[in-house]
């Protein structure tokens, strides 16, 4: 109905990231410490107009990549949170049925001919635009950033739908017509690898596995994100977190927990770790009762001492 043409010319985008070094610098300005591999992947994703597919454990900074890119581009982050049962309507668009019904009643009240009632209710202002449509309709002046978060939580049917959208960055609304992106959005897909995704989706993307940071990289992150933190406390916190990630926990702590814990310790004016403080603040680090009990049983004083030794061995290069 209507057959209108919407924004069907794709314009060439302006490359804002001029080099891999430029990516590293811009991310550092936003408090995100990248390694060379991640910076290269981000640079190539924009240069080639391809999505990024980031896999890794929860809390390693996958979602944050999209947030930082939106900040760099000066645009709003468009986020599609995936979950079991998500469908195309939820991700793309829905018709605003209450408004359409109201419009029909108003047309009847205005005495419009019955043959013409309802002719204009399938147009843009009756659409409820979901994240994918919003990303496609983005501005020609600023590149949109689309985050498709935890895509592994969706089912195979939705995965196939995403594959189609990401192939052409175009969708068709039967009542209106084809909608093609004026400018290809910067797309970040994340996965915690709760299930394997089809190779066809990964082939459309630049793939990268993000692991937990090394001790030195996590130190740089804490210095960048926690204002005023002393090196002694930062080193102990990072050493403690490195040890925790070697344990068999239900949920290992990520970088987000490291930052939260360091901020909490700063708020408490703690200068160095001690068993009482660690025990009282374990809820900043571990999120399951069984994991907290396990670490308490192992002995906090011994673990704190190991964290100090880890810091000292790292400093002398052992």
C-alpha positions, 0 to 999 in steps of 0.5 A, spaced: 500 500 500 503 506 497 509 503 494 513 510 497 521 510 496 524 511 502 532 513 502 534 508 497 541 512 496 547 509 500 552 515 500 559 514 501 561 515 508 567 519 511 573 515 514 573 518 521 579 513 523 585 515 519 590 509 522 590 504 527 594 508 531 588 513 531 584 508 533 588 506 539 589 514 541 581 515 540 579 509 545 585 511 550 581 518 550 575 515 552 578 510 557 578 504 553 585 501 553 586 497 546 591 492 544 594 492 537 589 486 534 583 490 537 585 496 534 586 493 527 580 490 527 576 496 529 580 500 523 578 495 518 571 494 520 570 502 518 575 502 512 571 496 509 564 497 512 564 490 515 561 488 522 565 486 527 563 480 531 566 480 538 566 473 542 569 472 549 567 471 556 562 476 560 565 482 562 571 483 558 569 489 554 565 487 548 559 491 549 564 497 551 567 497 544 560 499 541 559 505 546 566 508 545 565 508 538 558 511 538 562 517 543 567 517 538 562 518 532 558 523 536 552 519 535 547 515 539 548 508 540 543 504 537 542 497 541 539 491 540 539 486 546 538 479 544 534 474 548 531 467 547 524 468 542 526 475 539 523 476 532 524 480 526 518 485 529 521 486 535 528 488 532 525 491 526 519 495 526 511 494 528 505 497 526 502 502 532 495 498 532 492 503 537 494 509 533 491 506 527 485 504 530 484 511 533 485 514 526 480 509 523 475 511 528 476 519 527 476 518 519 469 515 520 467 520 525 469 525 519 464 522 515 470 520 510 467 515 504 467 508 507 471 506 500 477 511 502 477 509 510 484 506 512 487 508 506 493 512 509 494 508 516 500 504 513 505 510 513 511 512 516 508 516 522 504 509 524 511 505 525 514 503 531 521 503 529 525 498 533 533 498 533 535 495 526 530 500 522 533 506 526 540 504 524 538 504 517 534 510 517 540 514 520 543 520 518 547 521 512 552 526 516 554 521 522 555 514 522 550 510 526 553 505 531 549 499 532 550 494 537 547 487 537 548 484 544 549 477 546 547 474 539 548 467 541 542 468 546 537 468 540 535 462 536 537 460 529 531 463 525 533 470 528 540 469 526 538 467 519 534 474 519 540 478 521 544 475 516 539 477 511 539 484 514 547 485 514 548 482 507 545 488 504 543 493 509 536 493 506 529 491 508 522 491 505 516 493 508 511 491 504 506 496 505 511 502 504 517 499 500 524 498 500 529 502 505 536 502 504 541 505 509 544 512 506 550 510 510 552 503 512 552 503 520 558 501 524 555 494 527 558 490 533 555 483 534 557 480 541 557 473 543 558 470 550 559 463 546 553 460 550 552 456 543 555 456 536 553 461 531 552 459 524 559 460 519 555 464 514 553 470 519 561 470 522 563 470 514 559 477 514 564 480 519 571 481 522 571 476 527 575 477 534 576 473 540 577 478 546 580 475 552 581 477 559 587 482 560 594 481 562 596 484 569 599 490 565 594 491 561 589 491 567 593 496 570 593 501 565 585 500 565 584 501 572 589 507 572 585 510 566 578 509 569 579 510 576 581 517 578 586 518 583 588 510 585 595 509 587 599 504 584 600 500 590 592 499 591 591 498 583 597 493 583 594 489 589 587 489 586 589 487 579 593 481 582 588 479 586 583 479 580 588 475 575 588 469 581 581 469 581 580 468 574 584 462 575 579 459 579 574 454 577 568 459 579 561 459 576 562 466 574 569 469 573 570 476 574 571 481 568 574 488 567 567 491 569 568 488 576 575 490 577 573 497 576 567 497 580 571 494 586 577 499 585 572 504 585 569 501 592 575 501 595 577 508 593 570 510 596 572 506 603 579 510 602 582 503 603 590 504 601 592 496 601 588 490 601 586 486 607 582 480 609 577 484 612 576 489 607 576 484 601 571 479 605 566 485 606 567 487 598 567 480 595 560 482 592 563 487 588 567 482 585 563 475 585 556 474 583 554 467 586 554 465 593 557 459 591 563 462 588 564 467 595 564 461 599 569 457 595 574 463 596 573 464 603 574 457 604 581 457 600 583 463 605 583 470 604 590 472 607 593 467 603 590 469 596 592 477 598 599 475 599 599 471 593 596 477 589 602 481 592 607 476 590 604 476 583 605 484 583 612 483 585 614 478 580 611 482 574 615 488 576 621 484 576 620 481 570 619 474 573 
